[in-house]
Amino acid sequence: MAVYKLFPYKDTSLYSMYPSMNTGIDPINQLSNLNFALDSNPSVARTLIAFDNNEIIDIIDNKITGSWSAGLKSYIATAQGIVEDSDVVIFPINKSWNQGTGTYLDQPITSDGACWNSADFEGGSSWDVSGASGSYVISSYYDATYSPQGGGSWFVRKSVGGVTTRFKVTQSFGPRTEKDLNVDVTTVVSEWYSGSMNNNGFIIKWENGAEFNTNKQIQPVLQYYSVDTNTIYPPQLELKWDDSTWNTGSSSTTELFQPNAFIALAENPGIFYSESVNRFRINCRPKYPARVWSTSSLYTKQYYLPSGSAWYAIKDLDTNEFVVDFNSNYTRISADATSSYFDVYMNGLEPERYYKILIQVDSEGSNTIYDDNYYFKVVNG
């Protein structure tokens, strides 16, 4: 599969109202601006999230071929107070931080990890306010009227040889928009991969105008599942690339240009360990073959799905949600001398789940999706 999913090794949320509180193992990550009735002071929450840099490098060096892109995804648990279009912004964090072992409003409050006041723990090193690290510019944002200094610090841009690279990534949310976070972070991940920037993860927050806002009508809250969730929706970093090839060698190649076809998956034992990589082969033939005189069976002839016009997708069988959606760039089906095929990296899928494969073919003006109960399960190795 040319969509490889990585899961975080740490995440936490920072709360201006509880500046020494750590929530490193809370099942929820929060982004919010809340005005509490007692003092009318706005309280802000932001999220930190990090992925293992060695794993990123290994995938890019040893699995990816050609150009690639990276996307950050986080799945919504609850959303409220989104009464107008507002932006969530994502930046790369400029310094290392500790996850800690706290949850929201522990009694007593746990303070052994990153919090609003510190990247380390209560009484540890403070977050930066501004400055530079080589060619990288550091920034932060807080309102001294309502909170102490802190809430994270991040790289906003770098300038080298008169060329400026900006790292801010934005997703807009409105009252009726989808609330899952899904943004392209290729520029930042490229900096991590090259070693130009230390990988300290991402900070996710509302735009400055929505934070520390005293208007009681502006109280947006987004709660996302964290890496410690007991659901199947932890945050993900997706690395995507086009791994398709079309090289049938000296074999007689007949492409199947008709919407009425039988398509079956081969090389599907049905159960895979999470570290496996499987090549699914596709057997296909016309549903209504042309009537011709022949001395051999029409059903022994090998057909190929159309070059560049066939894709696959993967659905979670229980939720019926796409875990890998059809994509003209990243899930294109390949072919070799044997048959059409595609590869799936199983450790990018949640274990102990059943999945279903769908095949989409664009042929003769028809876009057909084949769903013939192509099931498999991923289990823990």
N, C-alpha and C positions, 0 to 999 in steps of 0.2 A: 504494500500500500504506500503510495507516495504522500500520505498524510500521516505523520508520526507524532503521537501525543506524548508529552512529558507532563508529569504531575509535580507540584511544588514540594520542596523539602521543608519549607517553613512559611508561615504567614501569621499576621496578627493585625489588630486594629488599634489605633491611637485615639484617645478621647480627651478633649480639652477640659471637660468637666471633672475628670479623674486623672490628673496629669501624671500620677505615679503608677497607675493601674496597668498591668500587663494582661493580655488576652490571647497568649500564644497558642493555647490548645482549645480555644472556643470553636464550636462548630459553625459560627457565623462570622463573616467579615462585614463591616458596616461602613457606609458613606452617608453622612447626614449633617443637617443643620437644624437643630431643634431649639425652640424658645420655650423655656419652662415658666409656668405661671407664677411660681413663687418669687423669682427675682427678675424675670423678663430678659435674662441674659442668654444669648445664643450659645449653644454647645455644639461643637463640631467633632465629627469622627472621620477618620481616614484609614485606608488599608495599606499594609505592606505585604508584598508577596515575592518569593524568590525561588528560582529554579537552579539546579545544579549545573555549574558551568562545564565541568568535565563531561557530563552527559551530553550537553549541547555540542561540544567539540567532537566527541566520539561519533555522534550521529552525522554531523556535517562532513567529517573526514572519512568515515567508513561506510556510510549508507547512502548519502545523497550524491547524485550525479547531476552536474550542471547547476544552473541557477536555482535559487530557493527563496522562499519567503517565510516569515514567522508571524503567527497571530496569537494574541492573548485572549483567552475566553474564560468567563466566569458566569456561573448560572444563578439566576435570581431565586431567592427564597421568598422574600416579601418586598413590596414596594408601596409607598404611601406618600402623600403630600406633593406629588409631581403635578403641579397645577399650571405650569408654563414650561416652555422649552428651555432646558438648561443643559449645560455641557459638563460631562465628567472628563477630567484630564488625567493623563498618565505620564509620568516622568521616570527616568532611571535614578535610583537612589545613589547618593554620592559617597556614603560611608557604610561600613559593615554594621550589623545590628544583631541582637540576640532574640531568639524567638520567645523564650520564657515558657512558663508552665501554668499561666493563669487563665481563668475564664471571667466573663463579664460579671462584675459586682460580687466577686468572691468575698466571703466574710471570714477573716479579715482580707482586705484587698491583697492580691498577689503582685509583687513588684520585682520579680527576679528576671525580667526581660524588657524588651523595648517598650517604651511608653511615650506619652506626649513630651515629657521632660528630657528623656535620654534615649540614646540608641542602644544602651547596654542594659541598664536596670536603674532603679531609683538611686539617685546619688552618683550615677555614672557620668560618662562624658556627654555633654550637651550636643544637641543637633546644631549644625551650622546655621548661621543667619544668611550669610552671603560670602562671596569671595571667589577664588579660582583655584583650580588644580591643574597646573600646566596650561594647556589650551582650552580647558573646560571651565565654563562659568557655572557657579553654584548659586542657587536661590532657595528661598523658603517663603512662607507666608503665615502670619498670625496677627491677631488684633490684640494689642497690649491692654485694651480696655476690658476685654472679656476673657483673656487667657494668658498664661505665662508663655515665655518664649518656647518654641518647640513645634511639635507636630510633624517632624521630618524635615529633611533637606534633600535637594536633588540637583542634577545637572540639567540645565536648560538648553545649552548649545556649546559648540566648540568652533574655534576659528583657526584654520591652518592655511597659510599661504594665500590669504585673502578670500578663502572659501569658508562660508559659515554653514554648519550643519545643525539643524534644530531638532530637538528630541521630543518635544511636546506632541502627544497623540490625543485626539479628542473624539468622543462619541456623544452625540446629542440625544437627550431623552425628553419625550413629551408625554402628555396625559394618556395617549393611546398607542405609543410606540412599544415595541418589544423591549423588555428590560434586561435581557441577557447582555453582558458585556462581551463585545467581539470586535477587536481592533487590530490593525496591522502594526507590528512592532519590529519590522525587519531592520530598520535603521539602528535601533538600539542593540538588537541581538548581534548584528554584524560588528558593532563596536566591541561587544563582549568577546565574540569569537576571535577577532583579530588580536585581542589583548590590549587594545588601545585604552579601553575603559574597564575598570574592575566591575565584575558582576555582583552587585549588591541587591539586585532585584528591582521591582517597580513600586512606586507609590501611586495610589489611585485615590482621587479626591474630587470633590465638586470644584468647579471653576471658582476663582476668588470672589466673584460677585454674589455667589450663592452661599458662601461661607461667612459666618459671623454677621449674618443679615438679621436685623432686629424686627423686620416685618413679619408678623405672625402668620401672614398668608404664604410666606416662603419657608416651608419646613420640609424639604425633600429628604426622604429616607430610602436608601436602597440597601437591602441586606442580601448578601451573597453567601452561598455555601463555601466553607473553607476546606482546606486539605484535611481537617479533622472531622469532617461531616461523616455521618453513618449512612448517607445516601450515595447514589451513583453519580453525583454531580460535583466533584472537586474541581477547582480551577485547573486550567490546562494551558500549556504552551504548545501550539501546533507548528511543526516544521513541515513545509509543503514543497514538493518539487515534481517535475514531470519526469517520471521514470519510464515512459512508454517508448517502445522501439517497434519497428516494423521490418523484420528481416526473415523472410520465409525461405531464404537460400534457393536451392534448385528445385524445391518442391513445387508441384503444380498448384497455383494459388487461385481459388475461386471465391470471390467475395460475395456475401449473401445480401443482395440488394433487393429485399422485399420485406414488408412488415409482417407477413404471415410466416412464422418460422417456429421450429422447435429449438429451444436452447436449454442445454443441461450442463451442470457443473461436474467436472471430473476432479480427481485428486482432492476429495473432500471427505476425510475420515470422520468428520463431525465433532471431534474433540481435540483441542489444541492446548498445550501448555503455554503460559503467558510469555515465555521467552522464544516461542517458535516463530518462524517465518514460513508461510505457506504460499506456494504457487498454485492458484486455482486455474485449471484449464477449462476451456469452454468448447463443448461439442454442439454444433448447430447444423441444421439442414432445413430446406424449405418444407413448409407444412403441406403444400400442394405442389409437388415436383411436376415439371413438364413431362408429358407423355412422349417417350422416345423409345426406339428400338435399341435394346442393349442386351449384352450377354452376361452382365453382372448386375448385382443389386444396386439400385439408386442410393441405398442407405449406407453404402460403404464409402461413398465419396466424402472427402473432408472439405468443409466450407469454413470460411473465415468471416468474422464480423467486419463491416466496412472499415477501412483504414481511416483513422482520425474521426470516426463518427459513432463510436461506441464507448460507453463509460459504465462504471459500476458505482454502487453506493452500499452502505451498511447501516442497518437499523437495529436498535435494541428491540428485542422481540416483546418484552413486557410493556415497555412504555410507548412503542411504535414511533420513537423519535430517531431521526438520523444522527448517528455518531460520526459518520463520514457521508457527506452529501455528494450528489453528482456535481462534478466540476470539469469543465472542458479542458482545463490545464492540468489538473492534478490527479484525476481518476480515469484518465484515458486508457483504454484496453490495448495491450500489445499483441504481437504475433511473432512466432518463430516457425521453423520448419515443421513443427508438430501441430500447432493449433493456435488459436487466440488464447490469451492468458492475462492474469494480473497477479501481483504479489501483495500479501497482507502481513504487516508486522503486528503480531498478536499482543505484544506488551504495550501497545498504544491503546488497548481496549481494557475496560474494567473486567477483572476475572470473576469467575463464578456467575457469568451471565450468558444468556443465549442471544445469538445475533442472526440476522437474516440478510442475505445478499440480494440486491436487485440489479438488473442489467438494463441499460437504456441504449436504444439504437435509433439513430436518425438515418432513415433510408427512404428514398423516393418520395420526399415531402412528408413522410409520416414519422412522428417521434413516438416510439413505442417503448413502454417499460414492461419488462418481463419479470414477473414475481411468481415463481413456481416453487415456493417453500424450500429455498436453498438455505438451510439452517446449519449453524455450527455453535459450539460452546467453547469458551475460554476458561481454563481452570488454573489454579495456582500450581506452579511448578514445585 
